[in-house]
Amino acid sequence: MGHRPDLTVEGRNSTWRARYRQFVKRHTGFLWVAPALFTLLAVIIYPMIYGLYLSFVDMNLGQQGAPFIGLENFQFVLQDDIFLNSVSKTLIYVTASVSLSFVFGLGLSLLMRKIRWGRSLFHLILISPMAIAPPVVGLTWRWIYNPLFGLLNPILGFFHLPQQAPLGSPETAMEAVLVVDVWQWTSLVFLILYAGVSSLPREPYEAADLDGAGPWMIFWRITLPMLTPVILVVLVLRTVDAFRTFDLVNVMTAGGPALSTEVMSLYIYRVGFKFFQMGRGAAAGQIMLLGAGLILAIYFRFLYRELE
Amino acid sequence: MRQRRFWGAAFAYLIITLVSVMILIPILAAFITAFKPGPIQMASPPVWVFQPTLDNFERVLFAKKGLLNLRNSIIVTTLSIGVSLLVGVPAAYSLARLRMRGRKQLLGWIISLRMIPPVVVALPFFVLIDRMGLYDTYLGLSLTYLSFSIPMIIWIMRGYFARTPHLEESAMVDGCSRLQAVWRVLLPVVMPGLAATALLVAMVAWNEYMLALILTGRNTATLPIGAVTYVTRVRVEWGELFAMNLIIAAPVLLLAATLHRHLVRGLTFGMVE
């Protein structure tokens, strides 16, 4: 009697172990992904679902309870002139930021190929703005634009141009912020496109040279088509980043003067953390997410194929 | 032909030099102002010849909260990168090597997280973190940083693993488990890429502003939050502000200069080499 149960226990143990081994072997791929997957579910997906819930309740920080109010938050936001203002500011911001930084970045990356001496030094200088934290860039430019102590007015004075206070007036604040945005993010476009340009094959260019094609022809017929996948990546990254911009604007103008620079991120931030109306802020957030989804849809349509 | 090429190069030099000057002027002016002694900081037009001093750094770090901000930034960055590497590297390995159903969809999903505007998750983040009693704690802020650092690490490291030969398989034939084989054989090979990836993601966490603005108070405010407090409506301490800015930007600029080969891959989620 003493021996038999031991044997069965051991036998059972070994089948359990075998099953465990088999399970691990069959699901190795998933098991290695699982920790990251569950962490991401906890730190992004759960908050996003919670955000969706918030957009349907009347939650005010500092108030007890959060009664369900259906679509009232959405109704409020969509009828709020200040929200609609922020949508149009965002559209202006994205259009100007993406197109200007793209054109400058592309131009620089093409010009960079023409020079020999000092290429790595120039490369280093041209990519440096994007490494600096946006709040630091914003604060530095606030100093430059400062009408009393800044750099801009002495420089304007040197060229006998009228003195300016660009961040002080609703007419010029947006342009002033966009200058800084383009100053910073052209470097990102340049970095990525230059990497793309450098990895282009030489043969088509040599052939075009032999055929006597002009530089314009070479650009449109050879460079641009071969660069298309990289260009799409750059455009998507820039669009997404310009769409969600917050740091630079918040540090430079906080949306003012007179809401002239209040993009959607700043609107949501203000409703949520200055007026403490989490429900309305979350509803505006869902609308913004829809916009991001639209960009994402375009992205998947054009880019995912290139990727695979 | 040769002449055209000469003028092309001359034009390229002209434009690139001009742009470089436009980039360098704000950076250098800020750099210089950080070393200005108090009285001339407010001079208009700015004074450029003076005896440089470390006063601003001393005041920022020791008399004000700069040292605390610096410590907070280091802790939060290290904590979030540590956890992201721990869960992200195995996931990257799996997505590069192991067969699994829905792998493509999973990769697409992970990359789509990059598209979420942070302000959209910032509100629920705040309410949830506050409810858990994690407002103004290292843990609270680091947790939210995982939302961008894990996807970045998975995508970049997946690329490095995918281009490395299957070294771990031969170690497994010799009787190692997969975990041992990857740890002992494969990881040392991808180490340079792993280090670059970790530093890249650390740069993003170091520079992060919005979530820190919402989730930190007086105890855990990071460097960017500290820098902004030097600018108020009433008064700006320019010298101190730029000392602070330099403390934030200098390490990142040095890193970017050394890592610029890896930068492209990191910023495009490995989509552009």
Chai-1 contact restraints between the chains, C-beta under 6 A:
chainA,res_idxA,chainB,res_idxB,connection_type,confidence,min_distance_angstrom,max_distance_angstrom,comment,restraint_id
A,T28,B,L98,contact,1.0,0.0,6.0,A-B,restraint_1
A,G29,B,S94,contact,1.0,0.0,6.0,A-B,restraint_2
A,G29,B,L98,contact,1.0,0.0,6.0,A-B,restraint_3
A,G29,B,R99,contact,1.0,0.0,6.0,A-B,restraint_4
A,G29,B,M100,contact,1.0,0.0,6.0,A-B,restraint_5
A,F30,B,M100,contact,1.0,0.0,6.0,A-B,restraint_6
A,W32,B,P90,contact,1.0,0.0,6.0,A-B,restraint_7
A,W32,B,S94,contact,1.0,0.0,6.0,A-B,restraint_8
A,V33,B,A91,contact,1.0,0.0,6.0,A-B,restraint_9
A,V33,B,S94,contact,1.0,0.0,6.0,A-B,restraint_10
A,P35,B,V87,contact,1.0,0.0,6.0,A-B,restraint_11
A,A36,B,V87,contact,1.0,0.0,6.0,A-B,restraint_12
A,A36,B,G88,contact,1.0,0.0,6.0,A-B,restraint_13
A,A36,B,A91,contact,1.0,0.0,6.0,A-B,restraint_14
A,A36,B,I150,contact,1.0,0.0,6.0,A-B,restraint_15
A,T39,B,V87,contact,1.0,0.0,6.0,A-B,restraint_16
A,L40,B,I150,contact,1.0,0.0,6.0,A-B,restraint_17
A,V43,B,L143,contact,1.0,0.0,6.0,A-B,restraint_18
A,V43,B,L146,contact,1.0,0.0,6.0,A-B,restraint_19
A,V43,B,S147,contact,1.0,0.0,6.0,A-B,restraint_20
A,I44,B,L113,contact,1.0,0.0,6.0,A-B,restraint_21
A,I44,B,S147,contact,1.0,0.0,6.0,A-B,restraint_22
A,P47,B,V121,contact,1.0,0.0,6.0,A-B,restraint_23
A,P47,B,P124,contact,1.0,0.0,6.0,A-B,restraint_24
A,P47,B,F125,contact,1.0,0.0,6.0,A-B,restraint_25
A,Y50,B,P124,contact,1.0,0.0,6.0,A-B,restraint_26
A,G51,B,P124,contact,1.0,0.0,6.0,A-B,restraint_27
A,L111,B,A12,contact,1.0,0.0,6.0,A-B,restraint_28
A,L111,B,I15,contact,1.0,0.0,6.0,A-B,restraint_29
A,L111,B,I16,contact,1.0,0.0,6.0,A-B,restraint_30
A,K114,B,G8,contact,1.0,0.0,6.0,A-B,restraint_31
A,K114,B,A9,contact,1.0,0.0,6.0,A-B,restraint_32
A,K114,B,A12,contact,1.0,0.0,6.0,A-B,restraint_33
A,I115,B,A9,contact,1.0,0.0,6.0,A-B,restraint_34
A,I115,B,A12,contact,1.0,0.0,6.0,A-B,restraint_35
A,I115,B,Y13,contact,1.0,0.0,6.0,A-B,restraint_36
A,F122,B,I16,contact,1.0,0.0,6.0,A-B,restraint_37
A,L124,B,A257,contact,1.0,0.0,6.0,A-B,restraint_38
A,I125,B,S20,contact,1.0,0.0,6.0,A-B,restraint_39
A,I125,B,I23,contact,1.0,0.0,6.0,A-B,restraint_40
A,S128,B,L253,contact,1.0,0.0,6.0,A-B,restraint_41
A,P129,B,I23,contact,1.0,0.0,6.0,A-B,restraint_42
A,A131,B,V252,contact,1.0,0.0,6.0,A-B,restraint_43
A,A131,B,L253,contact,1.0,0.0,6.0,A-B,restraint_44
A,A131,B,A256,contact,1.0,0.0,6.0,A-B,restraint_45
A,I132,B,A249,contact,1.0,0.0,6.0,A-B,restraint_46
A,A133,B,N207,contact,1.0,0.0,6.0,A-B,restraint_47
A,A133,B,P224,contact,1.0,0.0,6.0,A-B,restraint_48
A,A133,B,I248,contact,1.0,0.0,6.0,A-B,restraint_49
A,P135,B,Y209,contact,1.0,0.0,6.0,A-B,restraint_50
A,P135,B,P224,contact,1.0,0.0,6.0,A-B,restraint_51
A,P135,B,V228,contact,1.0,0.0,6.0,A-B,restraint_52
A,V136,B,N245,contact,1.0,0.0,6.0,A-B,restraint_53
A,V136,B,I248,contact,1.0,0.0,6.0,A-B,restraint_54
A,V136,B,A249,contact,1.0,0.0,6.0,A-B,restraint_55
A,T140,B,P26,contact,1.0,0.0,6.0,A-B,restraint_56
A,T140,B,A30,contact,1.0,0.0,6.0,A-B,restraint_57
A,I144,B,P26,contact,1.0,0.0,6.0,A-B,restraint_58
A,L148,B,S44,contact,1.0,0.0,6.0,A-B,restraint_59
A,F149,B,M42,contact,1.0,0.0,6.0,A-B,restraint_60
A,F149,B,S44,contact,1.0,0.0,6.0,A-B,restraint_61
A,L151,B,A29,contact,1.0,0.0,6.0,A-B,restraint_62
A,P154,B,P45,contact,1.0,0.0,6.0,A-B,restraint_63
A,L191,B,V264,contact,1.0,0.0,6.0,A-B,restraint_64
A,I192,B,V264,contact,1.0,0.0,6.0,A-B,restraint_65
A,I192,B,T268,contact,1.0,0.0,6.0,A-B,restraint_66
A,I192,B,V272,contact,1.0,0.0,6.0,A-B,restraint_67
A,A195,B,V264,contact,1.0,0.0,6.0,A-B,restraint_68
A,A195,B,V272,contact,1.0,0.0,6.0,A-B,restraint_69
A,V230,B,V272,contact,1.0,0.0,6.0,A-B,restraint_70
A,V233,B,T268,contact,1.0,0.0,6.0,A-B,restraint_71
A,V233,B,M271,contact,1.0,0.0,6.0,A-B,restraint_72
A,V233,B,V272,contact,1.0,0.0,6.0,A-B,restraint_73
A,V240,B,M115,contact,1.0,0.0,6.0,A-B,restraint_74
A,R244,B,P117,contact,1.0,0.0,6.0,A-B,restraint_75
A,F246,B,V119,contact,1.0,0.0,6.0,A-B,restraint_76
A,F246,B,M210,contact,1.0,0.0,6.0,A-B,restraint_77
A,D247,B,Y209,contact,1.0,0.0,6.0,A-B,restraint_78
A,S265,B,V119,contact,1.0,0.0,6.0,A-B,restraint_79
A,I268,B,V119,contact,1.0,0.0,6.0,A-B,restraint_80
A,Y269,B,V119,contact,1.0,0.0,6.0,A-B,restraint_81
A,G272,B,L123,contact,1.0,0.0,6.0,A-B,restraint_82
A,M278,B,L123,contact,1.0,0.0,6.0,A-B,restraint_83
A,G281,B,L123,contact,1.0,0.0,6.0,A-B,restraint_84
A,A282,B,L123,contact,1.0,0.0,6.0,A-B,restraint_85
A,G285,B,V120,contact,1.0,0.0,6.0,A-B,restraint_86
A,M288,B,P117,contact,1.0,0.0,6.0,A-B,restraint_87
A,M288,B,V120,contact,1.0,0.0,6.0,A-B,restraint_88
A,L289,B,V120,contact,1.0,0.0,6.0,A-B,restraint_89
A,A292,B,M115,contact,1.0,0.0,6.0,A-B,restraint_90
A,A292,B,P117,contact,1.0,0.0,6.0,A-B,restraint_91
A,L296,B,S112,contact,1.0,0.0,6.0,A-B,restraint_92
A,L296,B,M115,contact,1.0,0.0,6.0,A-B,restraint_93
